[in-house]
Amino acid sequence: MTDQLPLDAIDLKILSELQQDGRIRNNELASRVGLSQPPSLRRVRSLFARGFIRAIRAALNERLLGYEVTSFVLIQLTSQARASVQAFEAAIAKNPLVLQCWQLSGDADFLLKCVARNAEGLHQQLLQFAAMPEIRTIRTYPVLGLSKDAQLPIPADLASTG
C-alpha cells in the first residue's frame, strides 16, 4: 500500500510537522511546508490513505488519570499454533488496561504495555493473564520511570528525487 507513490521532500516535512504537533491547523502546516492549503490537505489525506500516518492522538499522562503503575509484561504461550495465538490476541484486544501488544520472536511470544490504578490492580491483571489457558509463562517488569520518549526519525533518503 505504501509503495503506490514515492514520498518527496514536502511529504517528509509534513510528516515531521505532524509528528511534532498533531493539532497543527492546515493553514499553518501549509505555510511551514511551502504549499497552499488545498494541496497541503490533499497530501495529508494521501499520507493517511497510504498508511504513512496511522493516527493522530493526544499522549495522555497516565499518572494524572489515576494509573499509578505502568508495566511491561512478557508472555510465553503454551503453543504458537494459529488458534492459540488468535485466542490470546482476541482476549488481549478486549482488555482496556493493555495499551500495546507486540508479537515477538525469541524466548517470549508477546510484550504487553499495561497500566493499573495501583499494585493491587496490577496483581489482579496478572491473575487474569494466568487464568488464560494459552499462557505458559508471565514475566512482569514494573516501570520506575520514563527516560526517553522520542519521535520517529524520518529518513531523508525516502524522498524521491524525480
BAVO-309264 format. One record per residue: residue in three letters; y, z, x of N, C-alpha, C in turn. Coordinates in nm, 4 decimals. Example, Ala and Ser with C-alpha at 12.3 -4.5 7.8 and 13.67 -1.06 7.14 Angstrom:
// residues 2
   resn       n_c2       n_c3       n_c1      ca_c2      ca_c3      ca_c1       c_c2       c_c3       c_c1
    Ala    -0.5690     0.7800     1.3190    -0.4500     0.7800     1.2300    -0.3300     0.7800     1.3200
    Ser    -0.2250     0.7080     1.2850    -0.1060     0.7140     1.3670     0.0030     0.7870     1.2900
This chain:
// residues 162
   resn       n_c2       n_c3       n_c1      ca_c2      ca_c3      ca_c1       c_c2       c_c3       c_c1
    Met    -0.1195     0.0000     0.0820     0.0000     0.0000     0.0000     0.1255     0.0000     0.0861
    Thr     0.1277     0.0784     0.1946     0.2474     0.0895     0.2765     0.2689    -0.0300     0.3670
    Asp     0.1731    -0.1219     0.3737     0.1898    -0.2366     0.4624     0.2465    -0.3588     0.3912
    Gln     0.2921    -0.3450     0.2661     0.3440    -0.4589     0.1911     0.4671    -0.5187     0.2570
    Leu     0.5619    -0.4350     0.2928     0.6834    -0.4796     0.3591     0.7088    -0.3873     0.4772
    Pro     0.7488    -0.4426     0.5906     0.7760    -0.3544     0.7043     0.9036    -0.2736     0.6816
    Leu     0.9127    -0.1630     0.7506     1.0351    -0.0833     0.7473     1.1358    -0.1431     0.8435
    Asp     1.2619    -0.1303     0.8085     1.3657    -0.1707     0.9033     1.4477    -0.0469     0.9396
    Ala     1.5486    -0.0656     1.0234     1.6280     0.0473     1.0715     1.6977     0.1204     0.9563
    Ile     1.7392     0.0478     0.8531     1.8052     0.1125     0.7390     1.7053     0.1977     0.6616
    Asp     1.5839     0.1479     0.6418     1.4798     0.2279     0.5756     1.4572     0.3586     0.6511
    Leu     1.4498     0.3499     0.7840     1.4272     0.4701     0.8651     1.5440     0.5672     0.8520
    Lys     1.6675     0.5140     0.8450     1.7846     0.6010     0.8244     1.7763     0.6690     0.6883
    Ile     1.7355     0.5945     0.5873     1.7218     0.6518     0.4531     1.6193     0.7644     0.4543
    Leu     1.5050     0.7410     0.5164     1.4018     0.8449     0.5249     1.4548     0.9687     0.5955
    Ser     1.5263     0.9482     0.7039     1.5823     1.0605     0.7789     1.6827     1.1391     0.6956
    Glu     1.7720     1.0691     0.6284     1.8733     1.1358     0.5459     1.8090     1.2131     0.4304
    Leu     1.7115     1.1528     0.3644     1.6465     1.2207     0.2518     1.5663     1.3417     0.2986
    Gln     1.5092     1.3332     0.4175     1.4332     1.4453     0.4702     1.5265     1.5624     0.5028
    Gln     1.6471     1.5316     0.5465     1.7442     1.6373     0.5776     1.8027     1.6989     0.4512
    Asp     1.8238     1.6153     0.3491     1.8840     1.6643     0.2243     1.8317     1.5808     0.1085
    Gly     1.7286     1.6296     0.0418     1.6697     1.5583    -0.0701     1.7601     1.5511    -0.1914
    Arg     1.8681     1.6310    -0.1935     1.9606     1.6317    -0.3067     2.0801     1.5394    -0.2844
    Ile     2.0816     1.4680    -0.1740     2.1958     1.3814    -0.1444     2.2162     1.2814    -0.2581
    Arg     2.3404     1.2607    -0.2956     2.3720     1.1630    -0.4008     2.3621     1.0221    -0.3427
    Asn     2.3277     0.9285    -0.4274     2.3092     0.7914    -0.3824     2.4353     0.7350    -0.3180
    Asn     2.5534     0.7678    -0.3708     2.6757     0.7136    -0.3110     2.6942     0.7641    -0.1680
    Glu     2.6612     0.8918    -0.1430     2.6717     0.9473    -0.0080     2.5644     0.8873     0.0827
    Leu     2.4435     0.8745     0.0319     2.3348     0.8135     0.1092     2.3719     0.6713     0.1480
    Ala     2.4188     0.5946     0.0528     2.4573     0.4553     0.0790     2.5633     0.4493     0.1882
    Ser     2.6617     0.5370     0.1806     2.7675     0.5403     0.2815     2.7112     0.5724     0.4199
    Arg     2.6213     0.6689     0.4274     2.5647     0.7108     0.5563     2.4780     0.6033     0.6211
    Val     2.4122     0.5214     0.5389     2.3217     0.4200     0.5954     2.3843     0.2817     0.5989
    Gly     2.5087     0.2693     0.5517     2.5802     0.1425     0.5624     2.5458     0.0403     0.4558
    Leu     2.5173     0.0875     0.3346     2.4864    -0.0024     0.2229     2.5784     0.0284     0.1062
    Ser     2.5839    -0.0628     0.0103     2.6468    -0.0304    -0.1167     2.5421     0.0445    -0.2002
    Gln     2.5853     0.1005    -0.3119     2.4963     0.1859    -0.3900     2.3740     0.1158    -0.4495
    Pro     2.3877    -0.0025    -0.5107     2.2673    -0.0644    -0.5695     2.1553    -0.0933    -0.4674
    Pro     2.1852    -0.1534    -0.3504     2.0759    -0.1749    -0.2551     2.0174    -0.0447    -0.2011
    Ser     2.1011     0.0579    -0.1883     2.0514     0.1872    -0.1427     1.9493     0.2419    -0.2412
    Leu     1.9829     0.2399    -0.3683     1.8921     0.2891    -0.4717     1.7637     0.2062    -0.4774
    Arg     1.7761     0.0737    -0.4649     1.6567    -0.0124    -0.4642     1.5644     0.0233    -0.3482
    Arg     1.6222     0.0475    -0.2323     1.5411     0.0819    -0.1153     1.4711     0.2168    -0.1332
    Val     1.5424     0.3142    -0.1874     1.4797     0.4449    -0.2112     1.3628     0.4291    -0.3080
    Arg     1.3834     0.3549    -0.4149     1.2752     0.3324    -0.5120     1.1579     0.2595    -0.4469
    Ser     1.1874     0.1629    -0.3605     1.0825     0.0902    -0.2900     1.0049     0.1823    -0.1968
    Leu     1.0761     0.2714    -0.1275     1.0087     0.3655    -0.0366     0.9161     0.4590    -0.1133
    Phe     0.9576     0.4994    -0.2342     0.8687     0.5781    -0.3207     0.7480     0.4949    -0.3616
    Ala     0.7727     0.3760    -0.4127     0.6653     0.2909    -0.4639     0.5638     0.2565    -0.3555
    Arg     0.6096     0.2420    -0.2327     0.5219     0.2048    -0.1215     0.4551     0.3251    -0.0565
    Gly     0.4874     0.4452    -0.1031     0.4186     0.5649    -0.0555     0.4804     0.6317     0.0659
    Phe     0.5931     0.5837     0.1160     0.6560     0.6475     0.2313     0.7171     0.7822     0.1930
    Ile     0.7640     0.7937     0.0687     0.8151     0.9204     0.0174     0.7157     0.9687    -0.0869
    Arg     0.6580     1.0854    -0.0623     0.5608     1.1407    -0.1566     0.6283     1.2203    -0.2667
    Ala     0.7339     1.2956    -0.2313     0.8019     1.3802    -0.3290     0.9323     1.4297    -0.2689
    Ile     1.0239     1.4643    -0.3549     1.1450     1.5337    -0.3133     1.1493     1.6607    -0.3956
    Arg     1.1465     1.7749    -0.3263     1.1450     1.9020    -0.3972     1.2123     2.0102    -0.3136
    Ala     1.2429     2.1194    -0.3779     1.3056     2.2321    -0.3100     1.1994     2.3131    -0.2364
    Ala     1.2329     2.3604    -0.1178     1.1467     2.4527    -0.0432     1.1887     2.5943    -0.0832
    Leu     1.1035     2.6634    -0.1552     1.1365     2.7945    -0.2103     1.0964     2.9063    -0.1144
    Asn     1.1668     3.0166    -0.1223     1.1370     3.1340    -0.0415     1.0334     3.2185    -0.1157
    Glu     0.9115     3.2193    -0.0630     0.8014     3.2896    -0.1288     0.8318     3.4381    -0.1481
    Arg     0.8828     3.5007    -0.0432     0.9069     3.6462    -0.0492     1.0109     3.6837    -0.1544
    Leu     1.1177     3.6058    -0.1636     1.2192     3.6366    -0.2636     1.1666     3.6188    -0.4055
    Leu     1.0606     3.5401    -0.4207     0.9997     3.5200    -0.5524     0.8817     3.6139    -0.5763
    Gly     0.8639     3.7117    -0.4860     0.7638     3.8153    -0.5080     0.6284     3.7925    -0.4429
    Tyr     0.6142     3.6886    -0.3641     0.4877     3.6638    -0.2942     0.5018     3.7173    -0.1526
    Glu     0.4585     3.8406    -0.1339     0.4758     3.9101    -0.0056     0.3746     3.8665     0.0999
    Val     0.2634     3.8087     0.0573     0.1557     3.7744     0.1513     0.1310     3.6238     0.1480
    Thr     0.1424     3.5625     0.2645     0.1003     3.4240     0.2835    -0.0169     3.4284     0.3794
    Ser    -0.1188     3.3497     0.3527    -0.2344     3.3485     0.4423    -0.2929     3.2082     0.4507
    Phe    -0.3590     3.1858     0.5614    -0.4373     3.0643     0.5784    -0.5831     3.1055     0.5696
    Val    -0.6600     3.0281     0.4956    -0.7998     3.0614     0.4714    -0.8851     2.9426     0.5121
    Leu    -0.9755     2.9675     0.6062    -1.0721     2.8647     0.6468    -1.1973     2.8801     0.5622
    Ile    -1.2430     2.7710     0.5063    -1.3593     2.7701     0.4171    -1.4670     2.6801     0.4759
    Gln    -1.5877     2.7318     0.4801    -1.7040     2.6503     0.5146    -1.7919     2.6437     0.3898
    Leu    -1.8253     2.5224     0.3495    -1.9074     2.5039     0.2296    -2.0553     2.5177     0.2624
    Thr    -2.1345     2.5427     0.1601    -2.2793     2.5501     0.1780    -2.3382     2.4120     0.2024
    Ser    -2.2683     2.3090     0.1538    -2.3143     2.1714     0.1680    -2.1939     2.0785     0.1667
    Gln    -2.2039     1.9701     0.2391    -2.0985     1.8696     0.2378    -2.1310     1.7554     0.1412
    Ala    -2.2300     1.7763     0.0564    -2.2649     1.6758    -0.0439    -2.1448     1.6535    -0.1343
    Arg    -2.1293     1.5317    -0.1785    -2.0134     1.4932    -0.2597    -1.9934     1.5870    -0.3786
    Ala    -2.1015     1.6241    -0.4465    -2.0901     1.7102    -0.5644    -2.0337     1.8471    -0.5277
    Ser    -2.0760     1.9038    -0.4152    -2.0255     2.0341    -0.3710    -1.8775     2.0270    -0.3359
    Val    -1.8410     1.9231    -0.2614    -1.7009     1.9057    -0.2220    -1.6137     1.8873    -0.3458
    Gln    -1.6575     1.8047    -0.4377    -1.5789     1.7801    -0.5590    -1.5666     1.9056    -0.6447
    Ala    -1.6738     1.9835    -0.6557    -1.6684     2.1073    -0.7341    -1.5704     2.2058    -0.6702
    Phe    -1.5750     2.2163    -0.5385    -1.4820     2.3051    -0.4683    -1.3379     2.2593    -0.4893
    Glu    -1.3119     2.1309    -0.4677    -1.1758     2.0783    -0.4823    -1.1240     2.0952    -0.6251
    Ala    -1.2103     2.0775    -0.7236    -1.1688     2.0942    -0.8633    -1.1306     2.2393    -0.8912
    Ala    -1.2070     2.3333    -0.8384    -1.1765     2.4749    -0.8581    -1.0462     2.5130    -0.7881
    Ile    -1.0272     2.4635    -0.6681    -0.9062     2.4944    -0.5919    -0.7835     2.4333    -0.6590
    Ala    -0.7973     2.3145    -0.7149    -0.6848     2.2482    -0.7814    -0.6318     2.3314    -0.8980
    Lys    -0.7160     2.4126    -0.9586    -0.6760     2.4954    -1.0725    -0.6110     2.6276    -1.0306
    Asn    -0.6171     2.6603    -0.9021    -0.5667     2.7887    -0.8543    -0.4208     2.7743    -0.8107
    Pro    -0.3259     2.8286    -0.8871    -0.1844     2.8098    -0.8538    -0.1407     2.8827    -0.7271
    Leu    -0.2199     2.9765    -0.6789    -0.1831     3.0506    -0.5589    -0.2294     2.9810    -0.4311
    Val    -0.3061     2.8739    -0.4459    -0.3411     2.7887    -0.3317    -0.2371     2.6778    -0.3285
    Leu    -0.1492     2.6840    -0.2282    -0.0383     2.5889    -0.2209    -0.0784     2.4575    -0.1560
    Gln    -0.1678     2.4645    -0.0587    -0.2143     2.3441     0.0093    -0.3630     2.3586     0.0378
    Cys    -0.4318     2.2460     0.0357    -0.5745     2.2425     0.0651    -0.5994     2.1199     0.1519
    Trp    -0.6408     2.1446     0.2746    -0.6638     2.0373     0.3716    -0.8132     2.0291     0.4016
    Gln    -0.8712     1.9104     0.3894    -1.0101     1.8901     0.4279    -1.0135     1.8678     0.5785
    Leu    -1.1077     1.9332     0.6471    -1.1146     1.9319     0.7929    -1.2445     1.8718     0.8430
    Ser    -1.2438     1.8427     0.9697    -1.3650     1.8055     1.0423    -1.3887     1.9151     1.1453
    Gly    -1.5117     1.9556     1.1643    -1.5404     2.0603     1.2615    -1.6157     2.1747     1.1976
    Asp    -1.5937     2.2964     1.2490    -1.6665     2.4143     1.2019    -1.6340     2.4526     1.0583
    Ala    -1.5100     2.4314     1.0181    -1.4695     2.4629     0.8806    -1.4523     2.3327     0.8036
    Asp    -1.4695     2.3423     0.6732    -1.4568     2.2239     0.5880    -1.3175     2.2110     0.5261
    Phe    -1.2517     2.3244     0.4995    -1.1206     2.3229     0.4361    -1.0316     2.4318     0.4949
    Leu    -0.9022     2.4025     0.4959    -0.7999     2.5009     0.5314    -0.7061     2.5122     0.4123
    Leu    -0.6898     2.6339     0.3617    -0.6042     2.6588     0.2468    -0.4818     2.7380     0.2898
    Lys    -0.3679     2.7046     0.2322    -0.2495     2.7887     0.2455    -0.2323     2.8578     0.1115
    Cys    -0.2371     2.9909     0.1135    -0.2359     3.0691    -0.0093    -0.1211     3.1699    -0.0077
    Val    -0.0759     3.2076    -0.1252     0.0195     3.3162    -0.1396    -0.0385     3.4190    -0.2355
    Ala     0.0084     3.5433    -0.2183    -0.0312     3.6520    -0.3080     0.0866     3.7477    -0.3191
    Arg     0.0910     3.8205    -0.4297     0.2002     3.9154    -0.4503     0.1948     4.0297    -0.3495
    Asn     0.0717     4.0680    -0.3091     0.0544     4.1815    -0.2180    -0.0866     4.1755    -0.1609
    Ala    -0.1227     4.2754    -0.0814    -0.2550     4.2781    -0.0187    -0.3670     4.2816    -0.1223
    Glu    -0.3459     4.3544    -0.2298    -0.4478     4.3597    -0.3360    -0.4652     4.2227    -0.4003
    Gly    -0.3563     4.1506    -0.4194    -0.3646     4.0152    -0.4738    -0.4437     3.9230    -0.3820
    Leu    -0.4215     3.9358    -0.2524    -0.4991     3.8576    -0.1559    -0.6467     3.8946    -0.1654
    His    -0.6739     4.0233    -0.1745    -0.8129     4.0695    -0.1859    -0.8797     4.0099    -0.3103
    Gln    -0.8110     4.0111    -0.4229    -0.8666     3.9548    -0.5462    -0.8906     3.8042    -0.5328
    Gln    -0.7981     3.7377    -0.4665    -0.8142     3.5935    -0.4431    -0.9382     3.5661    -0.3580
    Leu    -0.9577     3.6453    -0.2541    -1.0750     3.6282    -0.1676    -1.2043     3.6563    -0.2431
    Leu    -1.2018     3.7523    -0.3342    -1.3196     3.7792    -0.4173    -1.3514     3.6594    -0.5072
    Gln    -1.2469     3.5940    -0.5581    -1.2678     3.4731    -0.6395    -1.3327     3.3640    -0.5553
    Phe    -1.2834     3.3464    -0.4339    -1.3427     3.2457    -0.3455    -1.4890     3.2806    -0.3170
    Ala    -1.5156     3.4063    -0.2870    -1.6518     3.4492    -0.2515    -1.7499     3.4274    -0.3664
    Ala    -1.7009     3.4291    -0.4897    -1.7875     3.4084    -0.6069    -1.8207     3.2611    -0.6286
    Met    -1.7542     3.1717    -0.5574    -1.7797     3.0285    -0.5764    -1.9095     2.9905    -0.5048
    Pro    -2.0050     2.9310    -0.5759    -2.1350     2.9005    -0.5153    -2.1267     2.7972    -0.4025
    Glu    -2.0201     2.7186    -0.3981    -2.0081     2.6146    -0.2956    -1.9665     2.6707    -0.1594
    Ile    -1.9175     2.7952    -0.1556    -1.8619     2.8503    -0.0319    -1.9659     2.9303     0.0445
    Arg    -1.9803     2.8966     0.1732    -2.0696     2.9704     0.2635    -1.9930     3.0806     0.3357
    Thr    -1.8815     3.0458     0.4015    -1.8051     3.1463     0.4759    -1.6558     3.1317     0.4473
    Ile    -1.5882     3.2452     0.4595    -1.4432     3.2519     0.4393    -1.3854     3.3283     0.5580
    Arg    -1.2850     3.2707     0.6199    -1.2107     3.3413     0.7250    -1.0637     3.3393     0.6862
    Thr    -1.0029     3.4562     0.6874    -0.8656     3.4700     0.6403    -0.7736     3.5072     0.7555
    Tyr    -0.6564     3.4429     0.7579    -0.5560     3.4677     0.8599    -0.4227     3.4955     0.7917
    Pro    -0.3903     3.6237     0.7688    -0.2606     3.6556     0.7088    -0.1465     3.6156     0.8034
    Val    -0.0401     3.5652     0.7458     0.0748     3.5187     0.8228     0.1684     3.6364     0.8498
    Leu     0.2094     3.6503     0.9752     0.3058     3.7537     1.0113     0.4489     3.7016     1.0050
    Gly     0.4662     3.5740     1.0350     0.5995     3.5155     1.0317     0.5917     3.3660     1.0572
    Leu     0.6999     3.2975     1.0281     0.7107     3.1533     1.0481     0.7966     3.1287     1.1709
    Ser     0.7418     3.0621     1.2705     0.8140     3.0350     1.3939     0.8786     2.8977     1.3960
    Lys     0.8235     2.8035     1.3193     0.8777     2.6682     1.3177     0.8471     2.6038     1.1828
    Asp     0.9461     2.5350     1.1294     0.9306     2.4605     1.0052     1.0135     2.3339     1.0218
    Ala     0.9559     2.2334     1.0840     1.0295     2.1142     1.1258     1.0139     1.9989     1.0284
    Gln     1.1074     1.9064     1.0390     1.0984     1.7818     0.9652     1.0051     1.6882     1.0413
    Leu     0.9473     1.5951     0.9701     0.8592     1.4959     1.0310     0.9403     1.4039     1.1191
    Pro     0.9033     1.3873     1.2471     0.9763     1.2904     1.3308     0.9487     1.1485     1.2811
    Ile     1.0532     1.0697     1.2746     1.0403     0.9334     1.2257     1.0422     0.8402     1.3477
    Pro     0.9281     0.7779     1.3799     0.9220     0.6912     1.4984     1.0111     0.5681     1.4839
    Ala     1.0986     0.5498     1.5797     1.1901     0.4365     1.5774     1.1158     0.3036     1.5887
    Asp     0.9980     0.3047     1.6492     0.9246     0.1806     1.6680     0.8615     0.1279     1.5392
    Leu     0.8782     0.1996     1.4274     0.8301     0.1490     1.2987     0.9204     0.0392     1.2434
    Ala     1.0442     0.0364     1.2903     1.1404    -0.0625     1.2367     1.1037    -0.2016     1.2804
    Ser     1.0984    -0.2918     1.1813     1.0709    -0.4316     1.2126     1.1946    -0.4915     1.2781
    Thr     1.1734    -0.5848     1.3677     1.2854    -0.6480     1.4363     1.3165    -0.7851     1.3799
    Gly     1.2354    -0.8310     1.2876     1.2557    -0.9658     1.2358     1.3013    -0.9636     1.1017
